[in-house]
């Protein structure tokens, strides 16, 4: 311990009052048990506060490292999620193609029946309806006439066997409109719309294509 010479630096005024007290404080060399206990408690408190401060700093540093790691991996996680969505969509489309193909092989006139039911209000006032489709036998033709009649059409139904159309494809023509359907083109439009939806979800927005927009052209 460095010793200090005694300096009498207390200042008094003319009346003997203290103007400035001395800065000297004697070093305390003895403490009572109560003072020792208070000093220990103070030291513990200061140590605890220091430890908490250091712990908070370490936590902040750890959180910063975690945030940086998450930011770096976010792009990879998004790519993985997008690949999973695209793979799931492709599996669903493949399954749908198989199911639809089997259904069309079993009943190739189902899409034509559905179209006649949906177009009932558009063709009901037309005097003539021309149906172009491949391989329709008499039973299928009679069934299609019945569907058209149930939809409200009371005119003449004329059939044209078109071997150039693929299975389940058809063309409908009436006085002021036309509609056609091709399973392969419909499947392509569905795949196109799904691809656009996935791209939009990934942040590359594109206009979605209505899968039915090309199946009905010149009608009302």
GUVEXGU-514359 format. One record per atom (N, C-alpha, C, CB): residue in one letter; x, y, z. Coordinates in steps of 0.2 Angstrom, whole numbers, plus 5000, padded with zeros to 4 digits. Glycine has a CB too. Example, Ala and Ser with C-alpha at 12.3 -4.5 7.8 and 13.67 -1.06 7.14 Angstrom:
2
A506649725039 A506249785039 A506649845039 A505749785045 S506449895035 S506849955036 S506450005039 S507049975029 
END
This chain:
220
X500449945000 X500050005000 X500450065000 X499550005006 X500350114996 X500750174995 X500550225001 X500650214988 X501050245004 X500950295010 X500850365007 X501450295015 X500450405011 X500350475009 X500550515015 X499650485007 X500950575014 X501050615019 X500450655022 X501650665017 X500450675028 X499850705031 X499850775028 X499850705038 X499250795025 X499150865023 X498550895026 X499150865015 X498650945030 X498150975033 X497751025028 X498351015040 X497251005024 X496951045019 X496251065021 X496951005013 X496051065027 X495451095029 X495551165029 X495151065036 X495051205026 X495051275026 X494451305031 X494951305019 X494651355034 X494251385039 X494151465037 X494451385046 X493551485038 X493451555037 X493651595043 X492751575035 X493551665043 X493851705049 X493451695055 X493751775047 X492851665055 X492451655061 X492551585063 X491751655060 X493051545060 X493151475062 X492751425059 X493151475070 X492351445055 X491851395051 X492251355046 X491251425048 X492151295044 X492451255039 X492151275032 X492351175040 X492651295028 X492451315021 X492551255017 X492951375019 X493051225017 X493151155013 X493451105018 X493551175007 X493051045018 X493350995022 X493950955019 X492750945024 X494350925023 X494850885020 X494650825016 X495350865026 X495050815011 X494850755007 X495150685010 X495150755000 X495550695015 X495850645018 X495350595022 X496450665023 X495450535021 X495050485024 X495450425027 X494450455020 X495450415033 X495950365036 X495750295033 X495950375043 X496250255032 X496050185030 X495850145036 X496750155027 X495250115035 X494950075041 X495350005041 X494250065040 X495549995047 X495949935048 X495649875052 X496649945051 X495049895054 X494649845058 X493949855057 X494849855066 X493549795056 X492849795055 X492549755060 X492749775048 X491949775061 X491449735066 X491149675062 X490949775069 X490949625065 X490649565061 X490049595057 X490349515066 X489649635059 X489149665055 X489349695049 X488649715059 X489949735050 X490149765044 X490449715039 X490749815046 X490749665041 X491049615037 X490449575033 X491449565041 X489949565037 X489349535034 X489049575028 X488849515039 X489049645030 X488749685025 X489249695019 X488649755028 X489849695020 X490349695014 X490349635010 X491049705017 X490249575013 X490149505010 X489549505005 X490149445015 X488949535009 X488349535005 X488449574999 X487749555010 X488749635000 X488849684994 X489249654989 X489149744997 X489749614991 X490149584986 X489849534982 X490849554989 X489349494986 X488949444982 X488449474977 X488649394987 X488149524979 X487749564975 X488049584969 X487349614979 X488649614970 X488949644964 X489249584959 X489649684966 X489449524962 X489649474958 X489049444954 X489949414963 X488449444958 X487849414954 X487649454949 X487249404959 X487649524950 X487449574944 X487949564938 X487449644947 X488649554940 X489149544935 X488949484931 X489849544938 X488849424934 X488749364931 X488049364927 X488649304936 X487549404929 X486949404925 X487049444919 X486349444930 X487449504920 X487649544914 X488049504909 X488049604916 X488549464911 X488849424906 X488449374903 X489449394910 X487949344907 X487549294904 X487049314899 X487149254910 X486849374900 X486349414896 X486749424889 X486149474898 X487449444890 X487849464884 X487949394880 X488449494886 X488049344883 X488149274880 X487549254877 X488349224885 X486949264880 X486349244877 X486149284870 X485749254882 X486349354871 X486249394865 X486649374859 X486349464867 X487249354861 X487749324856 X487549264853 X488449324859 X487249214857 X487049154855 X486449164850 X486849104860 X485949204852 X485349224848 X485549254841 X484849264851 X486049294841 X486349324835 X486549264830 X486849374836 X486949224833 X487249164829 X486649124826 X487749124833 X486149104831 X485549064828 X485249104823 X485149054834 X485149174823 X484749204818 X485149204812 X484649284821 X485749214812 X486249214806 X486149144803 X486949224808 X486149094807 X486049024804 X485449014801 X486148974810 X484849034804 X484249024801 X484149064795 X483649054806 X484449124795 X484449164788 X484749134783 X484749234790 X485349104784 X485749064779 X485349004777 X486449044782 X485048974781 X484648904779 X483948924776 X484648864785 X483748984777 X483048994775 X482948984767 X482849064776 X483449004763 X483348994756 X483348914755 X483949024753 X483848874758 X483848804757 X483148774759 X484348774761 X482948794765 X482248764767 X481748784762 X482048794774 X481648844760 X481148854755 X481248814748 X481248934753 X481848804746 X481948764740 X481748694741 X482648764738 X481848664747 X481648594749 X480948594749 X481948574756 X480548644752 X479848644753 X479548644746 X479648704757 X479848694742 X479548704735 X479648634731 X479848754731 X480248604731 X480348544728 X479848484730 X481048514729 X479648484737 X479248444740 X478548454737 X479148444747 X478348514737 X477648534734 X477648514726 X477548604734 X478148524723 X478148514716 X478048434715 X478748544712 X478448394719 X478448324718 X477748294720 X479048294722 X477448324725 X476848304727 X476348314722 X476648334734 X476348374719 X475848394713 X475948344707 X475948464711 X476648334706 X476748284700 X476448214701 X477448284698 X476548194707 X476248124709 X475448124708 X476448104716 X475148184711 X474448184711 X474248194703 X474248254714 X474548224699 X474348234692 X474448164689 X474848284688 X474948124690 X475048064687 X474548014689 X475748034689 X474348014696 X473847974698 X473147994695 X473747974706 X473048054694 X472448084691 X472348054683 X472348154691 X472948064680 X472948034673 X472747964672 X473648054670 X473047924677 X472947854677 X472147844678 X473347814682 X471947874683 X471147864685 X470747884679 X471047904691 X470947944676 X470447974671 X470547934665 X470748044669 X471147904663 X471247864657 X470747804658 X471947844656 X470747774664 X470447714665 X469647724664 X470547684672 X469447784667 X468747804667 X468547814660 X468547864671 X468947844656 X468747864649 X468747804644 X469247914646 X469147754646 X469147684642 X468547654644 X469747644644 X468347654650 X467647614652 X467047654649 X467647614659 X467047724649 X466447754647 X466747824643 X465947784653 X466947814637 X467247864633 X466747924632 X467447844626 X466047914632 X465547964631 X465448004637 X464947934628 X465747994643 X465548034649 X465648104648 X465948004655 X466248124646 X466348204645 X465848234640 X467048214642 X465648194635 X465148224630 X464448234634 X465048174624 X464248184638 X463648184642 X463648244647 X463548124646 X464248254650 X464348314655 X464248374651 X464948304659 X464548384645 X464548444641 X463848464639 X464948444635 X463448414637 X462748424635 X462348444641 X462448354632 X462448414647 X462148444653 X462248514655 X462248394659 X462848534654 X463048604656 X462848654651 X463848604657 X462848634644 X462648674639 X461848684638 X463048654633 X461448654642 X460748644641 X460448714639 X460448614646 X460648764643 X460348834642 X460548864636 X460448874648 X461148844633 X461448884627 X461148854621 X462148874628 X461048784621 X460748754615 X460048744615 X461148684614 X459648754620 X458948744620 X458548774615 X458648754627 X458748834612 X458448874607 X458648854600 X458448944609 X459148814600 X459448804593 X459048744590 X460248784594 X458948754583 X458548694580 X458948634578 X458248724573 X459648644579 X460048584576 X460648584580 X460248584569 X460848524582 X461548514586 X461948454583 X461348494593 X462548474581 X462948424577 X463448404582 X463348454571 X463548334583 X464048304588 X464548264584 X463648254593 X465148284584 X465648254581 X466148214586 X466148304577 X466148144585 X466548104590 X466648044587 X466048094596 X467248004589 X467447944586 X467047884589 X468147934587 X466847844585 X466647774587 X465947774592 X467147744591 X465447814590 X464847814594 X464347764591 X464547884595 X464147714595 X463747664592 X463047684593 X463847594595 X462547654591 X461847674591 X461547684599 X461347624588 X461847634603 X461647644610 X461847704613 X461947584614 X462547724612 X462847784614 X462447844611 X463547794613 X462247844605 X461947904602 X461247914605 X461847884594 X460847854606 X460247864609 X460247894616 X459847794609 X460747874620 X460847894627 X461047974626 X461447854630 X461447994622 X461648064621 X461048104619 X462248074616 X460648074615 X459948114613 X459548124619 X459648074607 X459548074623 X459148074629 X459448134634 X459048004633 X460048134635 X460448184639 X460248254637 X461148174639 X460348264630 X460148324627 X459448344628 X460348324620 X458948304628 X458248314629 X458148334636 X457848254627 X458448294641 X458348314648 X458648384649 X458748254652 X459148404646 X459448464647 X459048524644 X460148474644 X458548504640 X458148564637 X458148564630 X458248624641 X458548524626 X458648534619 X458048494616 X459348514617 X457748524611 X457148494608 X457248494600 X456448524609 X457848514598 X457948514591 X458248444588 X458448564589 X458548444582 X458748384579 X459548374581 X458748394571 X459648314583 X460348294585 X460648254579 X460348254591 X461148284576 X461548254570 X462248224573 X461548294564 X462448164571 X463048134573 X463548134567 X462948064577 X464148144568 X464648144563 X465248104566 X464948214561 X465348044564 X465848004566 X466548024563 X465747924564 X466948054568 X467648084566 X468148034569 X467648154568 X468447994565 X468947944567 X469647984569 X469047894562 X469648044566 X470248084568 X470348114575 X470348134563 X469748114578 X469848134585 X470048074590 X469148164587 X470448094595 X470648044600 X470048024604 X471148074605 X470147964607 X469647934612 X469347984617 X469847874615 X468747994617 X468348034622 X468348104620 X468648024629 X468648124614 X468648194612 X468048204608 X469248204607 X467748264607 X467148284604 X467148354602 X466548264608 X466748364597 X466548434595 X465848444594 X466948454588 X465548504597 X464848514597 X464748584593 X464548524604 X464248584589 X464148644585 X463348654585 X464348634577 X463148714586 X462448734586 X462448794582 X462148734593 X461848824582 X461748884577 X462148944579 X461048904577 X462248954585 X462649014587 X463249004592 X462249064590 X463548944591 X464048924596 X464348854594 X463848924603 X464948844598 X465348784597 X465748774603 X465848794591 X465848704605 X466248684610 X466548624608 X465748674617 X467148614611 X467548554609 X467948534615 X468048564603 X468148474615 X468548444621 X469048394618 X468048414626 X469648394621 X470148344620 X470548334626 X470748374614 X470448264628 X470748244635 X471448264636 X470648174636 X471948254631 X472648274631 X472748354632 X472948254625 X472348394628 X472348464629 X472148484636 X472048494624 X471548454638 X471348474645 X471848454650 X470648434646 X472148394650 X472648374655 X473248424655 X472948304653 X473448444648 X474048494648 X473848564651 X474148504640 X473248584650 X472948644653 X472948644661 X472348674651 X472748584664 X472748574671 X473448584673 X472448514673 X473948544670 X474648544672 X474948614672 X475048494668 X474748654666 X474948724666 X474748764671 X474748754659 X474048764673 X473848794679 X474148784685 X473048784679 X474248714686 X474648694693 X475348724693 X474548624693 X475648724687 X476348744687 X476348824689 X476648734680 X475848854686 X475848934687 X475648944695 X475248964683 X475248904698 X475048914705 X475648894709 X474448864707 X476048844708 X476648834711 X477148884711 X476948764709 X477248914705 X477748974704 X477449034707 X477748984696 X476849044708 X476549104711 X476749094719 X475849114710 X476649034721 X476749024728 X477449024730 X476548954730 X477949014725 X478649024726 X478849094726 X479048974722 X478449134724 X478649204724 X478749234717 X479249214727 X478549194712 X478549214705 X477849204702 X479049164701 X477449264704 X476749264702 X476649264694 X476449324705 X476249214692 X476049214685 X475249214685 X476349154681 X475049234679 X474249224678 X474049154678 X474049274673 X473549134681 X473349064681 X472949054675 X472949044687 X472949004672 X472548984666 X471948944668 X472948944661 X471348964666 X470748924668 X470748864664 X470148974666 X470748804667 X470748744663 X470148734658 X470848684668 X469648774660 X469048764656 X468948814650 X468348764660 X469348864650 X469248924646 X469348904639 X469748974648 X469748854637 X469848834630 X469348774628 X470548814629 X468948754633 X468448694631 X467848724628 X468348654637 X467648784628 X467048814626 X467248884623 X466548824631 X467148884616 X467448944613 X466848994611 X467748924607 X466448984606 X466049034602 X465349034605 X466049024595 X465249004611 X464549004614 X464449074617 X464448944618 X463849074620 X463649134624 X463949134631 X462849144625 
END
